Amino acid sequence: MDISANAVDDLEWRADYADDWFWVPDDPDDPALRSPDVAVAALYSSGEAHTAAVTALEGLSVRARVLIADEYAAIAMILTDAAACPDPWVGADPTHDPDWRDPQGRSVAAVRAERRNIAVRAAALDVATRLGMSETAVRTRAAHADTLRERCPRIWDAFRAGRLPAQNATAAAQLAASLPDDAAEAWERFDETLETGAQQLPPGKFRLRARVVRERVHPESLEVRHQRAAKDRNAWFEAEHDGMATLTVLGPADRVFAVYDHADAHAQHLRVQPGEERTLAQLRADAILDLMTTAALAGSDTRAPRPSVAITVPVMTLLGLDDEPATLDGYGPIDIETARRLAGEASSWVRILTHPINGTVLDVDRTTYRVPKALRRWLGVRDTVCIGPGCRRAARDCDIDHRLEWQHGGATVDTNLAPLCEGHHVLKSKSKWTLYRDDVTGATWWVSPTALTVPTEPAPW
C-alpha cells in the first residue's frame, strides 16, 4: 500500500496500520515481531513516519486554506445580500408608502442608504455571534473577499484553490484596498506582480514584498499619501494578563521612531550603569512609560493628570483576611498593592465592597467628588461593559439605554437600564435585533433577526 497516496486521499495517517504498510519481519510467524509496538518502532526507525505525517499535514493545510477562503466568500455574500435586501434585518421599507415623510427631513435616498448600512451591521452581528467571532473580524473578512475578488482576481483564485495561506491573502487585500478606487491599472499590476510571491513566500517576507510593490504601482506621490494618512493617527489600549497592558500608537513614522530611538538610547545608557539588572527590553519599556507619564520630552511643563479611579475590592481582602485581587474599572483584576497605590494617587475614587462568597455588591461609596450619579455608578458595577453581544466597550464609554424605550413607557430604573455602545444602541433601536428581560429572574437576552437567542454575557471579571 502507498502511504503517501493514502494520506493525500484521507488527510489522515494511522500508526496502527504501519506494520502492514512498511514493514515485513524476517519471521512473519513470530508473535513478538508482529506486535503493534514493534511494528510502530520499525516504522519510526525507517524514516517513513516523517514522510507520511508531512504528506498528510500538507493535505490538511490545503484543505484548511480552501475552507478559510470559502468562509471569507460566504461572509461576503451574506453581507452583500443584506445590503441588497435590508427588509429581513430592519423591517419593511417605509419609503414605499406614498404618504411617508421622514421625521428628520431626510431624502428617500438617505433613508434607504441608512437602512442598507444598518442591515449590514445587523447581519454582521448575527454572523459574528454564530461563528464566535468579533463583528470587526466578520466585516473585515467580507471586505477582504470583496477587495481580492475585484482588485486581485489572480490572488483570489489561488486563495480559493488553497495555494496560498490566509495571511498572504489578508496582506494582499489590505494593501490593495489602500490603492485609489479609480486606479484599475495599479490594481492589475499589483495582482500580476504578486501572484507568484503570494504562493511561494512566507507571510513575513510576502508582506514586505507586497509593501514594496504597492509603493511602486501607487499613482499618487508618497507626500500626498502621508498627509492624508496622518489624519488617521490613533492609539489603542489592550488589557493583557498578569496585570499588564499594551498601548499601540499609530502616527507619523518620524515621530514614532524618534520616541523609540530616544527610549532605546536611554536604555543603552542605563544598561551599562553599575548595578543595573534590567534587560534592554525592560529598560526601553520603562523609558517610554516614563516619557509618557511625566511629559519630560522637550522640557515640557505639562503634568500628567491625576486619575479618577473606580476600584472593586472584595471585603475580605480589604480586611487583610484574603488575597482575592481587586478590579480596576476598564481593565480587570489587579493586585491589591497596585489598587492601594492608585487609590492614594487618585483625585477621586469609588470603593465598591463585594460579598466574599457570591460577589454581591455590599456597599457603594457615595461621597466621592465629580463621579457619575449613584444609579449610573451602580449600573457600571452590575454591567461593566456594553451588553451588546460580544462587545467589550467599557460601560463608562456607553450610552445608558432604556430597554423599554422612554417614549413607550419605559421607566428610568435599574431593571430597565443597561449600558449600550453607540453601535449596538443603533442596532437595538433601528434593526430587528431585540433585547428581552425576565422580570422574575432578571435574566436578559437578545434575539437576532434570524431568531437566534443570545444571552447577555456576564461581566468578564
C-alpha positions as MATLAB code, in Angstrom:
seq = 'MDISANAVDDLEWRADYADDWFWVPDDPDDPALRSPDVAVAALYSSGEAHTAAVTALEGLSVRARVLIADEYAAIAMILTDAAACPDPWVGADPTHDPDWRDPQGRSVAAVRAERRNIAVRAAALDVATRLGMSETAVRTRAAHADTLRERCPRIWDAFRAGRLPAQNATAAAQLAASLPDDAAEAWERFDETLETGAQQLPPGKFRLRARVVRERVHPESLEVRHQRAAKDRNAWFEAEHDGMATLTVLGPADRVFAVYDHADAHAQHLRVQPGEERTLAQLRADAILDLMTTAALAGSDTRAPRPSVAITVPVMTLLGLDDEPATLDGYGPIDIETARRLAGEASSWVRILTHPINGTVLDVDRTTYRVPKALRRWLGVRDTVCIGPGCRRAARDCDIDHRLEWQHGGATVDTNLAPLCEGHHVLKSKSKWTLYRDDVTGATWWVSPTALTVPTEPAPW';
ca = [
       0.000    0.000    0.000;
       1.211    3.525   -0.854;
       1.123    5.503    2.403;
       1.646    8.855    0.649;
      -1.309    8.434   -1.670;
      -3.467    7.256    1.206;
      -2.516   10.310    3.263;
      -3.439   12.712    0.490;
      -6.789   10.997   -0.050;
      -7.798   10.663    3.580;
      -5.772   13.507    5.161;
      -5.032   11.084    7.940;
      -2.198    8.756    8.949;
      -2.720    5.900   11.418;
       0.315    4.345   13.058;
      -1.585    1.188   13.922;
      -1.545    0.275   10.215;
       2.177    0.911    9.892;
       3.217   -2.748   10.096;
       1.072   -3.584    7.053;
       2.326   -0.638    5.007;
       6.042   -0.540    5.651;
       7.464   -3.495    7.460;
       7.739   -7.209    6.748;
       9.504   -9.156    9.540;
      12.045  -11.829    8.904;
       9.789  -14.350   10.551;
       6.124  -13.463    9.997;
       5.074  -16.202   12.413;
       6.931  -14.708   15.375;
       4.184  -13.201   17.596;
       6.619  -10.777   19.246;
       7.672   -9.344   15.921;
       4.056   -8.932   14.850;
       3.130   -6.873   17.935;
       1.941   -3.269   17.244;
       4.709   -1.767   19.352;
       7.420   -3.472   17.353;
       5.771   -2.533   14.066;
       5.438    1.128   15.028;
       9.029    1.230   16.288;
      10.207   -0.148   12.957;
       8.155    2.474   11.117;
       9.692    5.322   13.083;
      13.210    3.958   12.691;
      12.728    3.716    8.915;
      12.078    7.446    8.421;
       8.807    6.723    6.650;
       6.758    8.076    9.561;
       8.005   11.591    8.830;
       7.178   11.288    5.144;
       3.690   10.021    5.896;
       2.974   12.690    8.525;
       4.302   15.584    6.422;
       2.326   14.456    3.389;
      -0.828   14.280    5.465;
      -0.058   17.660    7.022;
       0.346   19.286    3.618;
      -3.013   17.890    2.588;
      -4.604   19.233    5.747;
      -3.065   22.660    5.104;
      -4.501   22.819    1.589;
      -7.946   21.835    2.799;
      -7.775   24.356    5.659;
      -6.846   27.139    3.240;
      -9.738   26.260    0.967;
     -12.159   26.252    3.898;
     -10.899   29.626    5.137;
     -11.297   31.118    1.668;
     -14.792   29.633    1.453;
     -15.602   31.254    4.800;
     -14.444   34.632    3.518;
     -16.583   34.226    0.397;
     -19.659   33.123    2.366;
     -19.412   36.034    4.808;
     -19.057   38.493    1.944;
     -22.093   37.007    0.218;
     -24.242   37.319    3.361;
     -23.338   40.970    3.908;
     -23.787   41.788    0.235;
     -27.226   40.190    0.337;
     -28.132   42.178    3.465;
     -27.270   45.413    1.661;
     -29.285   44.365   -1.388;
     -32.303   43.252    0.670;
     -32.428   45.075    4.049;
     -36.030   44.167    4.951;
     -35.260   40.935    6.884;
     -32.836   42.875    9.077;
     -34.528   46.261    9.582;
     -38.171   45.706    8.647;
     -40.256   46.930    5.741;
     -39.107   49.974    3.808;
     -41.384   52.886    4.824;
     -40.307   54.964    1.823;
     -42.540   52.858   -0.459;
     -45.588   54.464    1.161;
     -46.599   57.490   -0.975;
     -47.681   59.341    2.174;
     -44.443   58.697    4.066;
     -42.425   61.660    5.337;
     -39.172   61.335    7.246;
     -39.403   62.985   10.712;
     -35.831   64.238   10.270;
     -36.492   65.660    6.829;
     -34.098   63.300    5.057;
     -34.431   62.273    1.448;
     -35.594   58.849    0.333;
     -32.074   58.074   -0.862;
     -30.593   58.962    2.535;
     -33.079   56.808    4.438;
     -32.521   53.843    2.142;
     -28.745   54.217    2.481;
     -29.094   54.150    6.272;
     -31.281   51.042    6.043;
     -28.624   49.265    3.971;
     -25.891   50.246    6.401;
     -27.818   49.070    9.466;
     -28.858   45.853    7.717;
     -25.227   45.018    7.008;
     -24.284   45.740   10.624;
     -27.174   43.617   11.908;
     -26.169   40.739    9.621;
     -22.524   41.046   10.654;
     -23.515   40.795   14.331;
     -25.630   37.722   13.568;
     -22.735   36.026   11.750;
     -20.244   37.038   14.447;
     -22.430   35.558   17.171;
     -22.925   32.307   15.287;
     -19.232   31.894   14.469;
     -17.866   33.085   17.801;
     -16.035   35.976   16.122;
     -15.986   39.726   16.583;
     -18.110   41.946   14.359;
     -14.924   43.643   13.203;
     -13.446   40.322   12.100;
     -16.608   39.443   10.187;
     -16.761   42.746    8.324;
     -13.006   42.689    7.690;
     -13.179   39.243    6.109;
     -16.050   40.322    3.910;
     -14.132   43.422    2.843;
     -11.022   41.366    2.091;
     -13.011   38.942   -0.042;
     -14.617   41.791   -1.978;
     -11.269   43.543   -2.468;
      -9.466   40.427   -3.677;
     -12.303   39.462   -5.989;
     -12.389   42.914   -7.579;
      -8.774   44.076   -7.471;
      -6.661   40.897   -7.224;
      -8.518   38.119   -9.088;
      -5.330   36.070   -9.596;
      -4.519   36.048   -5.882;
      -8.181   35.410   -5.044;
      -8.358   32.376   -7.335;
      -5.141   30.987   -5.838;
      -6.538   31.529   -2.333;
      -9.786   29.744   -3.203;
      -7.714   26.827   -4.586;
      -5.688   26.509   -1.368;
      -2.403   27.556   -2.955;
      -1.578   30.406   -0.576;
      -2.015   30.985    3.171;
      -4.704   33.246    4.596;
      -2.003   35.573    5.967;
      -0.799   36.344    2.446;
      -4.337   36.806    1.165;
      -5.035   39.210    4.030;
      -1.856   41.200    3.385;
      -2.683   41.469   -0.314;
      -6.236   42.597    0.446;
      -5.139   45.235    2.959;
      -2.584   46.751    0.612;
      -4.773   46.510   -2.493;
      -7.592   48.253   -0.613;
      -5.244   51.167    0.075;
      -4.831   51.849   -3.657;
      -7.127   54.524   -5.121;
     -10.623   53.417   -6.100;
     -10.144   54.607   -9.663;
      -6.704   53.033  -10.207;
      -7.670   49.861  -12.077;
      -4.319   49.735  -13.834;
      -2.497   49.836  -10.486;
      -4.690   47.007   -9.197;
      -3.802   44.905  -12.226;
      -0.063   45.481  -11.848;
      -0.220   44.777   -8.112;
      -2.089   41.495   -8.658;
       0.077   40.327  -11.541;
       3.371   41.165   -9.827;
       2.476   39.408   -6.567;
       0.619   36.355   -7.864;
       3.659   34.068   -7.674;
       5.113   35.531   -4.491;
       1.837   35.131   -2.644;
       2.055   31.381   -3.257;
       5.753   30.932   -2.583;
       6.832   33.412    0.101;
       6.204   33.016    3.851;
       3.904   35.681    5.336;
       6.614   37.959    6.728;
       8.583   38.179    3.502;
       5.453   38.409    1.389;
       4.128   41.385    3.347;
       7.464   43.157    2.904;
       7.442   42.369   -0.823;
       3.823   43.471   -1.191;
       4.518   46.799    0.511;
       7.322   47.493   -1.956;
       5.099   46.599   -4.918;
       2.293   48.761   -3.587;
       4.648   51.743   -3.400;
       5.791   51.158   -6.984;
       2.326   50.894   -8.524;
       0.618   53.633   -6.489;
      -0.280   56.540   -8.797;
      -0.053   59.195   -6.054;
       3.120   60.621   -4.554;
       4.176   59.497   -1.082;
       3.974   63.092    0.184;
       0.290   63.379   -0.703;
      -0.490   59.990    0.794;
       1.380   60.753    4.004;
      -0.572   63.969    4.571;
      -3.820   62.054    4.183;
      -2.713   59.066    6.283;
      -1.601   61.298    9.155;
      -5.248   62.138    9.766;
      -5.799   58.511   10.841;
      -3.335   58.657   13.732;
      -4.706   56.895   16.787;
      -3.872   54.941   19.924;
      -5.287   51.673   21.254;
      -5.263   50.117   24.716;
      -5.411   46.347   25.172;
      -5.604   44.611   28.555;
      -3.171   41.702   28.974;
      -2.787   39.031   31.644;
      -0.959   39.304   34.984;
      -1.736   42.979   35.482;
      -0.123   44.095   32.219;
      -1.420   46.026   29.205;
      -0.394   47.011   25.687;
      -0.581   50.524   24.241;
      -0.336   50.782   20.449;
       0.249   54.131   18.781;
      -0.239   54.813   15.062;
       1.337   58.070   13.976;
       3.826   59.692   11.592;
       6.866   57.437   11.285;
       9.410   60.126   12.136;
       7.735   60.988   15.427;
       7.084   57.393   16.451;
      10.643   56.410   15.572;
      12.011   59.441   17.439;
      10.280   58.280   20.618;
      11.541   54.717   20.160;
      15.075   55.893   19.296;
      15.146   58.172   22.336;
      13.982   55.329   24.589;
      16.481   52.915   23.046;
      19.393   55.325   23.533;
      18.327   55.916   27.136;
      18.059   52.156   27.693;
      21.508   51.548   26.189;
      22.941   54.181   28.528;
      21.290   52.721   31.614;
      22.204   49.150   30.701;
      25.931   49.728   31.323;
      25.470   51.511   34.648;
      26.770   49.708   37.749;
      24.140   47.614   39.460;
      21.647   47.801   36.574;
      19.948   44.408   36.208;
      17.089   45.198   33.832;
      17.209   43.900   30.274;
      17.279   46.250   27.291;
      13.662   45.356   26.534;
      12.626   46.241   30.091;
      14.625   49.452   30.022;
      13.081   50.562   26.726;
       9.584   49.966   28.078;
      10.369   51.809   31.308;
      11.879   54.733   29.407;
       8.848   55.122   27.120;
       6.414   54.887   30.032;
       8.437   57.440   31.981;
       8.379   59.795   28.993;
       4.633   59.406   28.596;
       3.680   59.734   32.243;
       5.991   62.631   33.174;
       5.852   64.589   29.868;
       9.631   65.040   30.122;
      10.293   65.371   26.389;
      11.429   68.786   25.131;
      11.298   70.319   28.592;
       7.517   70.293   28.655;
       5.883   71.774   31.728;
       2.829   69.596   31.197;
       1.961   67.433   34.151;
       0.166   64.121   33.901;
      -3.431   64.391   35.150;
      -4.316   62.610   38.332;
      -6.689   59.753   37.579;
     -10.233   59.214   38.766;
     -10.274   55.549   39.719;
     -13.081   53.033   40.237;
     -11.823   50.021   42.167;
     -13.816   46.983   43.253;
     -12.346   45.396   46.390;
     -13.544   42.113   47.981;
     -14.377   42.875   51.584;
     -12.170   40.074   52.994;
      -9.195   41.427   51.032;
      -9.836   44.903   52.406;
      -9.800   43.420   55.910;
      -6.498   41.668   55.194;
      -8.036   38.193   55.534;
      -7.791   37.127   51.885;
      -5.693   37.817   48.777;
      -8.545   37.994   46.254;
      -7.465   40.607   43.657;
      -9.118   43.980   43.294;
     -10.687   45.076   39.984;
      -9.759   48.258   38.140;
     -12.674   49.650   36.122;
     -11.976   49.337   32.408;
      -9.151   46.831   32.864;
      -9.906   43.909   35.167;
      -8.093   42.135   38.039;
      -5.124   43.937   39.608;
      -3.011   43.155   42.667;
      -4.074   44.772   45.904;
      -0.869   46.815   46.275;
      -1.487   48.466   42.896;
      -5.080   49.126   43.930;
      -3.915   50.847   47.098;
      -1.364   52.934   45.182;
      -3.931   54.048   42.607;
      -6.378   54.941   45.323;
      -3.722   57.057   47.006;
      -2.865   58.918   43.779;
      -6.413   59.471   42.547;
      -8.189   62.786   42.863;
     -11.356   60.754   43.396;
     -12.104   57.081   43.603;
     -15.035   54.761   44.120;
     -14.692   51.885   46.570;
     -17.125   49.031   45.999;
     -17.289   46.264   48.607;
     -18.348   42.782   47.473;
     -19.606   39.735   49.335;
     -16.786   37.190   49.986;
     -18.924   34.241   48.803;
     -21.206   35.287   45.964;
     -19.669   38.605   44.885;
     -22.865   40.594   45.525;
     -22.270   44.321   45.938;
     -22.487   45.228   49.626;
     -21.783   48.921   49.542;
     -21.076   51.727   47.078;
     -19.145   54.739   48.321;
     -21.371   57.735   47.585;
     -19.145   60.504   48.955;
     -16.705   60.868   46.033;
     -16.180   64.102   44.106;
     -17.200   64.539   40.474;
     -18.247   60.940   39.777;
     -21.370   59.686   37.967;
     -24.650   59.693   39.843;
     -25.406   56.727   42.099;
     -27.659   54.950   39.619;
     -25.197   55.161   36.773;
     -22.428   54.090   39.124;
     -24.419   51.042   40.154;
     -25.121   50.159   36.528;
     -21.396   50.358   35.840;
     -20.822   47.867   38.644;
     -23.549   45.496   37.501;
     -22.659   45.715   33.802;
     -19.007   46.642   33.426;
     -19.124   46.565   29.622;
     -21.682   47.105   26.876;
     -24.324   44.365   26.960;
     -24.336   44.047   23.161;
     -23.404   40.513   22.024;
     -19.644   40.081   22.195;
     -18.956   43.750   22.934;
     -16.127   44.780   25.264;
     -16.640   48.550   25.263;
     -16.370   49.803   28.850;
     -19.669   50.885   30.394;
     -18.306   54.362   31.109;
     -17.967   54.904   27.340;
     -21.515   53.735   26.572;
     -24.981   55.217   26.489;
     -27.328   54.186   29.295;
     -30.152   52.662   27.306;
     -33.775   52.165   28.275;
     -34.556   48.545   27.374;
     -38.223   49.538   27.036;
     -37.814   52.948   25.484;
     -38.870   56.050   27.389;
     -41.391   57.158   24.819;
     -43.053   53.751   25.097;
     -43.463   53.903   28.870;
     -40.054   52.617   29.959;
     -39.064   53.742   33.448;
     -35.671   55.087   34.497;
     -34.910   52.259   36.931;
     -32.042   49.786   37.055;
     -34.219   46.917   35.812;
     -34.882   48.844   32.612;
     -31.413   50.322   32.109;
     -28.125   48.968   30.795;
     -25.026   50.304   29.033;
     -25.000   50.060   25.228;
     -22.236   51.379   22.991;
     -23.315   53.650   20.163;
     -23.214   50.881   17.548;
     -25.305   48.381   19.495;
     -27.652   51.137   20.637;
     -28.384   51.907   16.978;
     -28.967   48.223   16.179;
     -31.380   47.868   19.098;
     -33.303   50.974   18.035;
     -33.292   50.613   14.262;
     -32.825   46.933   13.408;
     -34.753   43.787   14.288;
     -32.260   42.818   16.998;
     -34.384   42.818   20.184;
     -33.397   42.850   23.856;
     -35.584   40.981   26.369;
     -35.617   40.669   30.155;
     -37.239   38.195   32.541;
     -38.688   40.338   35.337;
     -38.672   37.361   37.728;
     -35.101   36.121   37.323;
     -33.541   39.305   35.975;
     -32.010   37.385   33.059;
     -31.597   39.331   29.809;
     -31.073   38.071   26.290;
     -31.055   39.170   22.674;
     -32.971   37.678   19.769;
     -31.482   38.276   16.338;
     -33.464   38.921   13.140;
     -32.797   35.264   12.249;
     -34.349   34.086   15.557;
     -31.010   33.316   17.217;
     -31.245   33.658   21.021;
     -28.138   35.180   22.594;
     -27.939   35.516   26.399;
     -26.150   38.642   27.605;
     -22.689   37.732   28.790;
     -21.710   38.101   32.449;
     -19.060   40.627   33.365;
     -15.555   39.477   32.344;
     -14.396   39.649   35.967;
];
